[in-house]
Amino acid sequence: MSVYVVGHKIPDSDSICGAIALANLKNAIDEPAIAARLGELSPETAFILESLVSRPLNSRLATPVKRYLSSIILS
């Protein structure tokens, strides 16, 4: 089962990039993870992702996942 890695409810650039980085790290050590977001991207964050991310974003970053989550565990 994959873990969804998310940041703030209203995501800024550092929380989105942090979610991507942590999900990539977890996947590298064989712990399935998916970077996701809870709210809408700011124009600045959208620009960063379009400019710097070399592969297509997964659908969980393209669409907020908040409505799909039944529970959130804070750690």
N, CA, C and O atoms as a Tripos MOL2 file, in Angstrom:
@<TRIPOS>MOLECULE
protein
  300   299    75     0     0
PROTEIN
NO_CHARGES

@<TRIPOS>ATOM
      1 N           0.8320   -1.1680    0.0000 N.3       1 MET1
      2 CA          0.0000    0.0000    0.0000 C.3       1 MET1
      3 C           0.8860    1.2440    0.0000 C.2       1 MET1
      4 O           1.8470    1.3300    0.7650 O.2       1 MET1
      5 N           0.5600    2.2000   -0.8560 N.am      2 SER2
      6 CA          1.3260    3.4380   -0.9470 C.3       2 SER2
      7 C           0.8690    4.4540    0.0870 C.2       2 SER2
      8 O          -0.2970    4.4930    0.4780 O.2       2 SER2
      9 N           1.8090    5.2660    0.5150 N.am      3 VAL3
     10 CA          1.5460    6.3830    1.4130 C.3       3 VAL3
     11 C           1.4520    7.6400    0.5520 C.2       3 VAL3
     12 O           2.2690    7.8370   -0.3470 O.2       3 VAL3
     13 N           0.4670    8.4860    0.8200 N.am      4 TYR4
     14 CA          0.3920    9.7840    0.1590 C.3       4 TYR4
     15 C           1.1910   10.7830    0.9790 C.2       4 TYR4
     16 O           0.9510   10.9420    2.1760 O.2       4 TYR4
     17 N           2.1380   11.4520    0.3430 N.am      5 VAL5
     18 CA          2.9580   12.4620    1.0060 C.3       5 VAL5
     19 C           2.4180   13.8280    0.5960 C.2       5 VAL5
     20 O           2.4400   14.1840   -0.5820 O.2       5 VAL5
     21 N           1.9350   14.5890    1.5760 N.am      6 VAL6
     22 CA          1.3560   15.9020    1.3000 C.3       6 VAL6
     23 C           1.9760   16.9430    2.2180 C.2       6 VAL6
     24 O           2.6230   16.6150    3.2130 O.2       6 VAL6
     25 N           1.7650   18.1990    1.8640 N.am      7 GLY7
     26 CA          2.2330   19.3010    2.6970 C.3       7 GLY7
     27 C           1.0550   20.0420    3.2890 C.2       7 GLY7
     28 O           0.1450   19.4320    3.8500 O.2       7 GLY7
     29 N           1.0710   21.3530    3.1650 N.am      8 HIS8
     30 CA          0.0380   22.2110    3.7400 C.3       8 HIS8
     31 C          -1.3110   22.0540    3.0320 C.2       8 HIS8
     32 O          -1.3770   21.5850    1.8960 O.2       8 HIS8
     33 N          -2.3930   22.4560    3.7300 N.am      9 LYS9
     34 CA         -3.7200   22.4690    3.1070 C.3       9 LYS9
     35 C          -3.7600   23.4680    1.9540 C.2       9 LYS9
     36 O          -4.4170   23.2280    0.9400 O.2       9 LYS9
     37 N          -3.0730   24.5630    2.1070 N.am     10 ILE10
     38 CA         -2.9230   25.5410    1.0230 C.3      10 ILE10
     39 C          -1.4450   25.4820    0.6300 C.2      10 ILE10
     40 O          -0.6210   26.1910    1.2060 O.2      10 ILE10
     41 N          -1.1090   24.6390   -0.3490 N.am     11 PRO11
     42 CA          0.2980   24.3310   -0.6100 C.3      11 PRO11
     43 C           1.0660   25.4950   -1.2290 C.2      11 PRO11
     44 O           0.5740   26.1910   -2.1160 O.2      11 PRO11
     45 N           2.2870   25.6810   -0.7310 N.am     12 ASP12
     46 CA          3.2020   26.6230   -1.3480 C.3      12 ASP12
     47 C           4.3210   25.8180   -1.9970 C.2      12 ASP12
     48 O           4.3280   24.5880   -1.9390 O.2      12 ASP12
     49 N           5.2470   26.5080   -2.6040 N.am     13 SER13
     50 CA          6.2920   25.8220   -3.3720 C.3      13 SER13
     51 C           7.1150   24.8650   -2.5230 C.2      13 SER13
     52 O           7.4100   23.7520   -2.9600 O.2      13 SER13
     53 N           7.4920   25.2810   -1.3110 N.am     14 ASP14
     54 CA          8.3300   24.3970   -0.5000 C.3      14 ASP14
     55 C           7.5780   23.1520   -0.0480 C.2      14 ASP14
     56 O           8.1890   22.0890    0.0560 O.2      14 ASP14
     57 N           6.2840   23.2390    0.2230 N.am     15 SER15
     58 CA          5.5640   22.0310    0.6530 C.3      15 SER15
     59 C           5.3490   21.0670   -0.5110 C.2      15 SER15
     60 O           5.3870   19.8520   -0.3180 O.2      15 SER15
     61 N           5.1260   21.5900   -1.7130 N.am     16 ILE16
     62 CA          4.9740   20.7230   -2.8870 C.3      16 ILE16
     63 C           6.3050   20.0580   -3.2200 C.2      16 ILE16
     64 O           6.3620   18.8470   -3.4340 O.2      16 ILE16
     65 N           7.3740   20.8500   -3.2650 N.am     17 CYS17
     66 CA          8.6910   20.2780   -3.5840 C.3      17 CYS17
     67 C           9.1360   19.3090   -2.4960 C.2      17 CYS17
     68 O           9.7690   18.2960   -2.7950 O.2      17 CYS17
     69 N           8.8170   19.6030   -1.2420 N.am     18 GLY18
     70 CA          9.1340   18.6830   -0.1510 C.3      18 GLY18
     71 C           8.3900   17.3680   -0.2800 C.2      18 GLY18
     72 O           8.9610   16.3060   -0.0280 O.2      18 GLY18
     73 N           7.1170   17.4230   -0.6690 N.am     19 ALA19
     74 CA          6.3330   16.1970   -0.8650 C.3      19 ALA19
     75 C           6.9210   15.3580   -1.9930 C.2      19 ALA19
     76 O           7.0070   14.1350   -1.8820 O.2      19 ALA19
     77 N           7.3240   16.0150   -3.0770 N.am     20 ILE20
     78 CA          7.9400   15.2960   -4.1990 C.3      20 ILE20
     79 C           9.2400   14.6460   -3.7500 C.2      20 ILE20
     80 O           9.4830   13.4750   -4.0410 O.2      20 ILE20
     81 N          10.0830   15.4060   -3.0370 N.am     21 ALA21
     82 CA         11.3780   14.8800   -2.5960 C.3      21 ALA21
     83 C          11.2120   13.7070   -1.6380 C.2      21 ALA21
     84 O          11.8930   12.6920   -1.7820 O.2      21 ALA21
     85 N          10.3120   13.8350   -0.6570 N.am     22 LEU22
     86 CA         10.1280   12.7490    0.3090 C.3      22 LEU22
     87 C           9.5390   11.5130   -0.3580 C.2      22 LEU22
     88 O           9.9510   10.3950   -0.0510 O.2      22 LEU22
     89 N           8.5900   11.6920   -1.2580 N.am     23 ALA23
     90 CA          8.0230   10.5390   -1.9680 C.3      23 ALA23
     91 C           9.1020    9.8430   -2.7970 C.2      23 ALA23
     92 O           9.1580    8.6130   -2.8320 O.2      23 ALA23
     93 N           9.9580   10.6180   -3.4640 N.am     24 ASN24
     94 CA         11.0510   10.0190   -4.2390 C.3      24 ASN24
     95 C          12.0180    9.2590   -3.3400 C.2      24 ASN24
     96 O          12.4610    8.1660   -3.6940 O.2      24 ASN24
     97 N          12.3500    9.8230   -2.1810 N.am     25 LEU25
     98 CA         13.2380    9.1420   -1.2370 C.3      25 LEU25
     99 C          12.6150    7.8360   -0.7560 C.2      25 LEU25
    100 O          13.2730    6.7960   -0.7560 O.2      25 LEU25
    101 N          11.3540    7.8860   -0.3490 N.am     26 LYS26
    102 CA         10.6890    6.6770    0.1390 C.3      26 LYS26
    103 C          10.6430    5.6050   -0.9480 C.2      26 LYS26
    104 O          10.8680    4.4290   -0.6620 O.2      26 LYS26
    105 N          10.3560    5.9960   -2.1860 N.am     27 ASN27
    106 CA         10.3390    5.0240   -3.2770 C.3      27 ASN27
    107 C          11.7270    4.4340   -3.5250 C.2      27 ASN27
    108 O          11.8520    3.2590   -3.8700 O.2      27 ASN27
    109 N          12.7670    5.2480   -3.3480 N.am     28 ALA28
    110 CA         14.1350    4.7720   -3.5520 C.3      28 ALA28
    111 C          14.5350    3.7200   -2.5240 C.2      28 ALA28
    112 O          15.3970    2.8840   -2.7960 O.2      28 ALA28
    113 N          13.9140    3.7530   -1.3400 N.am     29 ILE29
    114 CA         14.2330    2.7560   -0.3110 C.3      29 ILE29
    115 C          13.1170    1.7100   -0.1970 C.2      29 ILE29
    116 O          12.9170    1.0920    0.8490 O.2      29 ILE29
    117 N          12.4020    1.5370   -1.3070 N.am     30 ASP30
    118 CA         11.3550    0.5100   -1.4150 C.3      30 ASP30
    119 C          10.2070    0.6780   -0.4280 C.2      30 ASP30
    120 O           9.6540   -0.3060    0.0620 O.2      30 ASP30
    121 N           9.8550    1.9120   -0.1420 N.am     31 GLU31
    122 CA          8.6510    2.2160    0.6360 C.3      31 GLU31
    123 C           7.7200    2.9910   -0.2890 C.2      31 GLU31
    124 O           7.9250    4.1860   -0.5010 O.2      31 GLU31
    125 N           6.7020    2.3360   -0.8450 N.am     32 PRO32
    126 CA          5.8470    2.9820   -1.8440 C.3      32 PRO32
    127 C           5.2150    4.2760   -1.3250 C.2      32 PRO32
    128 O           4.5940    4.2960   -0.2620 O.2      32 PRO32
    129 N           5.3830    5.3470   -2.0890 N.am     33 ALA33
    130 CA          4.8380    6.6480   -1.7080 C.3      33 ALA33
    131 C           4.4420    7.4240   -2.9550 C.2      33 ALA33
    132 O           5.0310    7.2580   -4.0230 O.2      33 ALA33
    133 N           3.4340    8.2750   -2.7980 N.am     34 ILE34
    134 CA          2.9360    9.1020   -3.8880 C.3      34 ILE34
    135 C           2.8930   10.5450   -3.4020 C.2      34 ILE34
    136 O           2.2550   10.8460   -2.3930 O.2      34 ILE34
    137 N           3.5700   11.4360   -4.1180 N.am     35 ALA35
    138 CA          3.4860   12.8590   -3.7950 C.3      35 ALA35
    139 C           2.1080   13.3560   -4.2030 C.2      35 ALA35
    140 O           1.6220   13.0440   -5.2900 O.2      35 ALA35
    141 N           1.4830   14.1330   -3.3240 N.am     36 ALA36
    142 CA          0.1360   14.6350   -3.6000 C.3      36 ALA36
    143 C          -0.0030   16.0270   -3.0040 C.2      36 ALA36
    144 O           0.8960   16.5190   -2.3220 O.2      36 ALA36
    145 N          -1.1470   16.6560   -3.2730 N.am     37 ARG37
    146 CA         -1.4070   17.9740   -2.6960 C.3      37 ARG37
    147 C          -2.8330   18.0340   -2.1980 C.2      37 ARG37
    148 O          -3.7050   17.3180   -2.6890 O.2      37 ARG37
    149 N          -3.0650   18.8880   -1.2260 N.am     38 LEU38
    150 CA         -4.3940   19.0200   -0.6370 C.3      38 LEU38
    151 C          -5.1760   20.1920   -1.2120 C.2      38 LEU38
    152 O          -6.4070   20.1710   -1.1910 O.2      38 LEU38
    153 N          -4.5030   21.2010   -1.7190 N.am     39 GLY39
    154 CA         -5.1870   22.3870   -2.2280 C.3      39 GLY39
    155 C          -4.6800   22.7780   -3.6020 C.2      39 GLY39
    156 O          -3.9060   22.0550   -4.2290 O.2      39 GLY39
    157 N          -5.1310   23.9350   -4.0560 N.am     40 GLU40
    158 CA         -4.7580   24.4260   -5.3780 C.3      40 GLU40
    159 C          -3.3180   24.9390   -5.3940 C.2      40 GLU40
    160 O          -2.8260   25.4690   -4.3980 O.2      40 GLU40
    161 N          -2.6510   24.7730   -6.5390 N.am     41 LEU41
    162 CA         -1.2990   25.2930   -6.7110 C.3      41 LEU41
    163 C          -1.3450   26.7960   -6.9520 C.2      41 LEU41
    164 O          -2.2490   27.3040   -7.6160 O.2      41 LEU41
    165 N          -0.3630   27.4940   -6.4080 N.am     42 SER42
    166 CA         -0.2290   28.9180   -6.7170 C.3      42 SER42
    167 C           0.3780   29.0390   -8.1150 C.2      42 SER42
    168 O           0.9940   28.0880   -8.5950 O.2      42 SER42
    169 N           0.2210   30.1790   -8.7730 N.am     43 PRO43
    170 CA          0.8490   30.3620  -10.0860 C.3      43 PRO43
    171 C           2.3660   30.1650  -10.0220 C.2      43 PRO43
    172 O           2.9600   29.6140  -10.9480 O.2      43 PRO43
    173 N           2.9950   30.6190   -8.9240 N.am     44 GLU44
    174 CA          4.4440   30.4520   -8.7570 C.3      44 GLU44
    175 C           4.8270   28.9730   -8.7270 C.2      44 GLU44
    176 O           5.7690   28.5630   -9.4050 O.2      44 GLU44
    177 N           4.1080   28.1780   -7.9500 N.am     45 THR45
    178 CA          4.4070   26.7520   -7.8380 C.3      45 THR45
    179 C           4.1500   26.0420   -9.1550 C.2      45 THR45
    180 O           4.9350   25.1810   -9.5520 O.2      45 THR45
    181 N           3.0740   26.3810   -9.8370 N.am     46 ALA46
    182 CA          2.7840   25.7800  -11.1450 C.3      46 ALA46
    183 C           3.9150   26.0820  -12.1220 C.2      46 ALA46
    184 O           4.3210   25.2070  -12.8860 O.2      46 ALA46
    185 N           4.4280   27.3160  -12.1050 N.am     47 PHE47
    186 CA          5.5370   27.6920  -12.9750 C.3      47 PHE47
    187 C           6.7830   26.8740  -12.6550 C.2      47 PHE47
    188 O           7.4530   26.3800  -13.5620 O.2      47 PHE47
    189 N           7.0940   26.7300  -11.3790 N.am     48 ILE48
    190 CA          8.2660   25.9500  -10.9710 C.3      48 ILE48
    191 C           8.1490   24.5170  -11.4690 C.2      48 ILE48
    192 O           9.0990   23.9760  -12.0360 O.2      48 ILE48
    193 N           7.0000   23.9050  -11.2630 N.am     49 LEU49
    194 CA          6.8260   22.5110  -11.6730 C.3      49 LEU49
    195 C           6.8900   22.3620  -13.1890 C.2      49 LEU49
    196 O           7.5070   21.4210  -13.6890 O.2      49 LEU49
    197 N           6.2650   23.2720  -13.9230 N.am     50 GLU50
    198 CA          6.3020   23.2070  -15.3850 C.3      50 GLU50
    199 C           7.7140   23.4210  -15.9140 C.2      50 GLU50
    200 O           8.1010   22.8130  -16.9120 O.2      50 GLU50
    201 N           8.4850   24.2760  -15.2570 N.am     51 SER51
    202 CA          9.8290   24.6190  -15.7240 C.3      51 SER51
    203 C          10.8960   23.6120  -15.3280 C.2      51 SER51
    204 O          11.8240   23.3590  -16.0960 O.2      51 SER51
    205 N          10.7770   23.0360  -14.1400 N.am     52 LEU52
    206 CA         11.8820   22.2650  -13.5880 C.3      52 LEU52
    207 C          11.6630   20.7630  -13.4900 C.2      52 LEU52
    208 O          12.6350   20.0120  -13.4100 O.2      52 LEU52
    209 N          10.4370   20.3090  -13.4950 N.am     53 VAL53
    210 CA         10.1930   18.8740  -13.3520 C.3      53 VAL53
    211 C          10.3280   18.2300  -14.7190 C.2      53 VAL53
    212 O           9.6290   18.6040  -15.6610 O.2      53 VAL53
    213 N          11.2360   17.2540  -14.8280 N.am     54 SER54
    214 CA         11.5600   16.6720  -16.1300 C.3      54 SER54
    215 C          10.5910   15.5970  -16.5880 C.2      54 SER54
    216 O          10.5710   15.2520  -17.7690 O.2      54 SER54
    217 N           9.7930   15.0650  -15.6850 N.am     55 ARG55
    218 CA          8.8290   14.0360  -16.0860 C.3      55 ARG55
    219 C           7.4200   14.5250  -15.7560 C.2      55 ARG55
    220 O           7.2480   15.4070  -14.9150 O.2      55 ARG55
    221 N           6.4260   13.9580  -16.4100 N.am     56 PRO56
    222 CA          5.0560   14.4130  -16.1290 C.3      56 PRO56
    223 C           4.6770   14.1920  -14.6660 C.2      56 PRO56
    224 O           5.0850   13.2030  -14.0570 O.2      56 PRO56
    225 N           3.9100   15.0990  -14.1170 N.am     57 LEU57
    226 CA          3.4460   14.9630  -12.7420 C.3      57 LEU57
    227 C           2.3900   13.8800  -12.6640 C.2      57 LEU57
    228 O           1.5860   13.7120  -13.5810 O.2      57 LEU57
    229 N           2.3970   13.1490  -11.5630 N.am     58 ASN58
    230 CA          1.3290   12.1600  -11.3940 C.3      58 ASN58
    231 C           0.0140   12.8930  -11.1590 C.2      58 ASN58
    232 O          -0.0030   14.0720  -10.8070 O.2      58 ASN58
    233 N          -1.0630   12.1880  -11.3540 N.am     59 SER59
    234 CA         -2.3810   12.8190  -11.2780 C.3      59 SER59
    235 C          -2.6830   13.3590   -9.8830 C.2      59 SER59
    236 O          -3.5210   14.2500   -9.7430 O.2      59 SER59
    237 N          -2.0260   12.8440   -8.8550 N.am     60 ARG60
    238 CA         -2.2730   13.3200   -7.4940 C.3      60 ARG60
    239 C          -1.6880   14.7110   -7.2700 C.2      60 ARG60
    240 O          -2.1370   15.4330   -6.3800 O.2      60 ARG60
    241 N          -0.6920   15.0920   -8.0670 N.am     61 LEU61
    242 CA         -0.1990   16.4630   -7.9850 C.3      61 LEU61
    243 C          -0.9990   17.3650   -8.9110 C.2      61 LEU61
    244 O          -1.1020   18.5680   -8.6730 O.2      61 LEU61
    245 N          -1.5630   16.7910   -9.9610 N.am     62 ALA62
    246 CA         -2.3560   17.5790  -10.8950 C.3      62 ALA62
    247 C          -3.7330   17.9020  -10.3210 C.2      62 ALA62
    248 O          -4.3280   18.9180  -10.6790 O.2      62 ALA62
    249 N          -4.2420   17.0500   -9.4380 N.am     63 THR63
    250 CA         -5.5800   17.2150   -8.8530 C.3      63 THR63
    251 C          -5.4720   17.1030   -7.3340 C.2      63 THR63
    252 O          -4.8130   16.1880   -6.8400 O.2      63 THR63
    253 N          -6.0980   18.0050   -6.5830 N.am     64 PRO64
    254 CA         -6.0560   17.8780   -5.1200 C.3      64 PRO64
    255 C          -6.6680   16.5590   -4.6500 C.2      64 PRO64
    256 O          -7.6870   16.1240   -5.1850 O.2      64 PRO64
    257 N          -6.0520   15.9220   -3.6520 N.am     65 VAL65
    258 CA         -6.5320   14.6220   -3.1660 C.3      65 VAL65
    259 C          -7.3750   14.7220   -1.9040 C.2      65 VAL65
    260 O          -7.8950   13.7070   -1.4410 O.2      65 VAL65
    261 N          -7.5240   15.8980   -1.3400 N.am     66 LYS66
    262 CA         -8.2130   16.0510   -0.0550 C.3      66 LYS66
    263 C          -9.5740   15.3630   -0.0400 C.2      66 LYS66
    264 O          -9.9220   14.7130    0.9450 O.2      66 LYS66
    265 N         -10.3340   15.4950   -1.0990 N.am     67 ARG67
    266 CA        -11.6770   14.9040   -1.1240 C.3      67 ARG67
    267 C         -11.6560   13.3850   -1.2220 C.2      67 ARG67
    268 O         -12.6760   12.7450   -0.9660 O.2      67 ARG67
    269 N         -10.5110   12.7830   -1.5890 N.am     68 TYR68
    270 CA        -10.4160   11.3370   -1.7430 C.3      68 TYR68
    271 C          -9.9020   10.6280   -0.4940 C.2      68 TYR68
    272 O          -9.9830    9.4030   -0.4020 O.2      68 TYR68
    273 N          -9.3810   11.3750    0.4540 N.am     69 LEU69
    274 CA         -8.7860   10.7650    1.6360 C.3      69 LEU69
    275 C          -9.8380   10.5630    2.7160 C.2      69 LEU69
    276 O         -10.5890   11.4810    3.0460 O.2      69 LEU69
    277 N          -9.8840    9.3620    3.2600 N.am     70 SER70
    278 CA        -10.8510    9.0930    4.3220 C.3      70 SER70
    279 C         -10.2890    9.4470    5.6970 C.2      70 SER70
    280 O         -11.0430    9.7550    6.6200 O.2      70 SER70
    281 N          -8.9700    9.4020    5.8300 N.am     71 SER71
    282 CA         -8.3590    9.7920    7.0930 C.3      71 SER71
    283 C          -6.9550   10.3040    6.8330 C.2      71 SER71
    284 O          -6.3020    9.9130    5.8660 O.2      71 SER71
    285 N          -6.5100   11.1690    7.6990 N.am     72 ILE72
    286 CA         -5.1670   11.7230    7.5900 C.3      72 ILE72
    287 C          -4.4610   11.4810    8.9100 C.2      72 ILE72
    288 O          -4.9830   11.8100    9.9760 O.2      72 ILE72
    289 N          -3.2660   10.9010    8.8320 N.am     73 ILE73
    290 CA         -2.4680   10.6410   10.0200 C.3      73 ILE73
    291 C          -1.3510   11.6750   10.0590 C.2      73 ILE73
    292 O          -0.5490   11.7510    9.1290 O.2      73 ILE73
    293 N          -1.2900   12.4580   11.1060 N.am     74 LEU74
    294 CA         -0.2400   13.4520   11.2560 C.3      74 LEU74
    295 C           0.9290   12.8300   11.9940 C.2      74 LEU74
    296 O           0.7620   12.1740   13.0210 O.2      74 LEU74
    297 N           2.1120   13.0500   11.4480 N.am     75 SER75
    298 CA          3.2970   12.5230   12.1340 C.3      75 SER75
    299 C           4.4040   13.5380   12.1160 C.2      75 SER75
    300 O           5.4860   13.2810   12.6440 O.2      75 SER75
@<TRIPOS>BOND
     1     1     2 1
     2     2     3 1
     3     3     4 2
     4     3     5 am
     5     5     6 1
     6     6     7 1
     7     7     8 2
     8     7     9 am
     9     9    10 1
    10    10    11 1
    11    11    12 2
    12    11    13 am
    13    13    14 1
    14    14    15 1
    15    15    16 2
    16    15    17 am
    17    17    18 1
    18    18    19 1
    19    19    20 2
    20    19    21 am
    21    21    22 1
    22    22    23 1
    23    23    24 2
    24    23    25 am
    25    25    26 1
    26    26    27 1
    27    27    28 2
    28    27    29 am
    29    29    30 1
    30    30    31 1
    31    31    32 2
    32    31    33 am
    33    33    34 1
    34    34    35 1
    35    35    36 2
    36    35    37 am
    37    37    38 1
    38    38    39 1
    39    39    40 2
    40    39    41 am
    41    41    42 1
    42    42    43 1
    43    43    44 2
    44    43    45 am
    45    45    46 1
    46    46    47 1
    47    47    48 2
    48    47    49 am
    49    49    50 1
    50    50    51 1
    51    51    52 2
    52    51    53 am
    53    53    54 1
    54    54    55 1
    55    55    56 2
    56    55    57 am
    57    57    58 1
    58    58    59 1
    59    59    60 2
    60    59    61 am
    61    61    62 1
    62    62    63 1
    63    63    64 2
    64    63    65 am
    65    65    66 1
    66    66    67 1
    67    67    68 2
    68    67    69 am
    69    69    70 1
    70    70    71 1
    71    71    72 2
    72    71    73 am
    73    73    74 1
    74    74    75 1
    75    75    76 2
    76    75    77 am
    77    77    78 1
    78    78    79 1
    79    79    80 2
    80    79    81 am
    81    81    82 1
    82    82    83 1
    83    83    84 2
    84    83    85 am
    85    85    86 1
    86    86    87 1
    87    87    88 2
    88    87    89 am
    89    89    90 1
    90    90    91 1
    91    91    92 2
    92    91    93 am
    93    93    94 1
    94    94    95 1
    95    95    96 2
    96    95    97 am
    97    97    98 1
    98    98    99 1
    99    99   100 2
   100    99   101 am
   101   101   102 1
   102   102   103 1
   103   103   104 2
   104   103   105 am
   105   105   106 1
   106   106   107 1
   107   107   108 2
   108   107   109 am
   109   109   110 1
   110   110   111 1
   111   111   112 2
   112   111   113 am
   113   113   114 1
   114   114   115 1
   115   115   116 2
   116   115   117 am
   117   117   118 1
   118   118   119 1
   119   119   120 2
   120   119   121 am
   121   121   122 1
   122   122   123 1
   123   123   124 2
   124   123   125 am
   125   125   126 1
   126   126   127 1
   127   127   128 2
   128   127   129 am
   129   129   130 1
   130   130   131 1
   131   131   132 2
   132   131   133 am
   133   133   134 1
   134   134   135 1
   135   135   136 2
   136   135   137 am
   137   137   138 1
   138   138   139 1
   139   139   140 2
   140   139   141 am
   141   141   142 1
   142   142   143 1
   143   143   144 2
   144   143   145 am
   145   145   146 1
   146   146   147 1
   147   147   148 2
   148   147   149 am
   149   149   150 1
   150   150   151 1
   151   151   152 2
   152   151   153 am
   153   153   154 1
   154   154   155 1
   155   155   156 2
   156   155   157 am
   157   157   158 1
   158   158   159 1
   159   159   160 2
   160   159   161 am
   161   161   162 1
   162   162   163 1
   163   163   164 2
   164   163   165 am
   165   165   166 1
   166   166   167 1
   167   167   168 2
   168   167   169 am
   169   169   170 1
   170   170   171 1
   171   171   172 2
   172   171   173 am
   173   173   174 1
   174   174   175 1
   175   175   176 2
   176   175   177 am
   177   177   178 1
   178   178   179 1
   179   179   180 2
   180   179   181 am
   181   181   182 1
   182   182   183 1
   183   183   184 2
   184   183   185 am
   185   185   186 1
   186   186   187 1
   187   187   188 2
   188   187   189 am
   189   189   190 1
   190   190   191 1
   191   191   192 2
   192   191   193 am
   193   193   194 1
   194   194   195 1
   195   195   196 2
   196   195   197 am
   197   197   198 1
   198   198   199 1
   199   199   200 2
   200   199   201 am
   201   201   202 1
   202   202   203 1
   203   203   204 2
   204   203   205 am
   205   205   206 1
   206   206   207 1
   207   207   208 2
   208   207   209 am
   209   209   210 1
   210   210   211 1
   211   211   212 2
   212   211   213 am
   213   213   214 1
   214   214   215 1
   215   215   216 2
   216   215   217 am
   217   217   218 1
   218   218   219 1
   219   219   220 2
   220   219   221 am
   221   221   222 1
   222   222   223 1
   223   223   224 2
   224   223   225 am
   225   225   226 1
   226   226   227 1
   227   227   228 2
   228   227   229 am
   229   229   230 1
   230   230   231 1
   231   231   232 2
   232   231   233 am
   233   233   234 1
   234   234   235 1
   235   235   236 2
   236   235   237 am
   237   237   238 1
   238   238   239 1
   239   239   240 2
   240   239   241 am
   241   241   242 1
   242   242   243 1
   243   243   244 2
   244   243   245 am
   245   245   246 1
   246   246   247 1
   247   247   248 2
   248   247   249 am
   249   249   250 1
   250   250   251 1
   251   251   252 2
   252   251   253 am
   253   253   254 1
   254   254   255 1
   255   255   256 2
   256   255   257 am
   257   257   258 1
   258   258   259 1
   259   259   260 2
   260   259   261 am
   261   261   262 1
   262   262   263 1
   263   263   264 2
   264   263   265 am
   265   265   266 1
   266   266   267 1
   267   267   268 2
   268   267   269 am
   269   269   270 1
   270   270   271 1
   271   271   272 2
   272   271   273 am
   273   273   274 1
   274   274   275 1
   275   275   276 2
   276   275   277 am
   277   277   278 1
   278   278   279 1
   279   279   280 2
   280   279   281 am
   281   281   282 1
   282   282   283 1
   283   283   284 2
   284   283   285 am
   285   285   286 1
   286   286   287 1
   287   287   288 2
   288   287   289 am
   289   289   290 1
   290   290   291 1
   291   291   292 2
   292   291   293 am
   293   293   294 1
   294   294   295 1
   295   295   296 2
   296   295   297 am
   297   297   298 1
   298   298   299 1
   299   299   300 2
@<TRIPOS>SUBSTRUCTURE
     1 MET1         2 RESIDUE 1 A MET
     2 SER2         6 RESIDUE 1 A SER
     3 VAL3        10 RESIDUE 1 A VAL
     4 TYR4        14 RESIDUE 1 A TYR
     5 VAL5        18 RESIDUE 1 A VAL
     6 VAL6        22 RESIDUE 1 A VAL
     7 GLY7        26 RESIDUE 1 A GLY
     8 HIS8        30 RESIDUE 1 A HIS
     9 LYS9        34 RESIDUE 1 A LYS
    10 ILE10       38 RESIDUE 1 A ILE
    11 PRO11       42 RESIDUE 1 A PRO
    12 ASP12       46 RESIDUE 1 A ASP
    13 SER13       50 RESIDUE 1 A SER
    14 ASP14       54 RESIDUE 1 A ASP
    15 SER15       58 RESIDUE 1 A SER
    16 ILE16       62 RESIDUE 1 A ILE
    17 CYS17       66 RESIDUE 1 A CYS
    18 GLY18       70 RESIDUE 1 A GLY
    19 ALA19       74 RESIDUE 1 A ALA
    20 ILE20       78 RESIDUE 1 A ILE
    21 ALA21       82 RESIDUE 1 A ALA
    22 LEU22       86 RESIDUE 1 A LEU
    23 ALA23       90 RESIDUE 1 A ALA
    24 ASN24       94 RESIDUE 1 A ASN
    25 LEU25       98 RESIDUE 1 A LEU
    26 LYS26      102 RESIDUE 1 A LYS
    27 ASN27      106 RESIDUE 1 A ASN
    28 ALA28      110 RESIDUE 1 A ALA
    29 ILE29      114 RESIDUE 1 A ILE
    30 ASP30      118 RESIDUE 1 A ASP
    31 GLU31      122 RESIDUE 1 A GLU
    32 PRO32      126 RESIDUE 1 A PRO
    33 ALA33      130 RESIDUE 1 A ALA
    34 ILE34      134 RESIDUE 1 A ILE
    35 ALA35      138 RESIDUE 1 A ALA
    36 ALA36      142 RESIDUE 1 A ALA
    37 ARG37      146 RESIDUE 1 A ARG
    38 LEU38      150 RESIDUE 1 A LEU
    39 GLY39      154 RESIDUE 1 A GLY
    40 GLU40      158 RESIDUE 1 A GLU
    41 LEU41      162 RESIDUE 1 A LEU
    42 SER42      166 RESIDUE 1 A SER
    43 PRO43      170 RESIDUE 1 A PRO
    44 GLU44      174 RESIDUE 1 A GLU
    45 THR45      178 RESIDUE 1 A THR
    46 ALA46      182 RESIDUE 1 A ALA
    47 PHE47      186 RESIDUE 1 A PHE
    48 ILE48      190 RESIDUE 1 A ILE
    49 LEU49      194 RESIDUE 1 A LEU
    50 GLU50      198 RESIDUE 1 A GLU
    51 SER51      202 RESIDUE 1 A SER
    52 LEU52      206 RESIDUE 1 A LEU
    53 VAL53      210 RESIDUE 1 A VAL
    54 SER54      214 RESIDUE 1 A SER
    55 ARG55      218 RESIDUE 1 A ARG
    56 PRO56      222 RESIDUE 1 A PRO
    57 LEU57      226 RESIDUE 1 A LEU
    58 ASN58      230 RESIDUE 1 A ASN
    59 SER59      234 RESIDUE 1 A SER
    60 ARG60      238 RESIDUE 1 A ARG
    61 LEU61      242 RESIDUE 1 A LEU
    62 ALA62      246 RESIDUE 1 A ALA
    63 THR63      250 RESIDUE 1 A THR
    64 PRO64      254 RESIDUE 1 A PRO
    65 VAL65      258 RESIDUE 1 A VAL
    66 LYS66      262 RESIDUE 1 A LYS
    67 ARG67      266 RESIDUE 1 A ARG
    68 TYR68      270 RESIDUE 1 A TYR
    69 LEU69      274 RESIDUE 1 A LEU
    70 SER70      278 RESIDUE 1 A SER
    71 SER71      282 RESIDUE 1 A SER
    72 ILE72      286 RESIDUE 1 A ILE
    73 ILE73      290 RESIDUE 1 A ILE
    74 LEU74      294 RESIDUE 1 A LEU
    75 SER75      298 RESIDUE 1 A SER
